[in-house]
């Protein structure tokens, strides 16, 4: 089974370091990581959306649990057989 986790960072400049530490910890279970945020020539958006494809269901649940501990993060997920 594959789990897609969508993570919205409300203030990514403040949450990025803690977020990255969690992703590094679960790196062997993350097959795909896609980051989306608004960017212009002189502006980098404070919010971001990251999509993660996680290949181990038990690790996906542990990953979501650790991410929920970071303030300013919203999580949604989908599971596929």
Secondary structure, DSSP 8 states (H G I E B T S, - for coil): -EEEEEEEESSHHHHHHHHHHHHHHTGGGEEEEEEE--B-SS-B-S-EEEEEEES-HHHHHHHHHHHHTSTTEEEEEEEE-
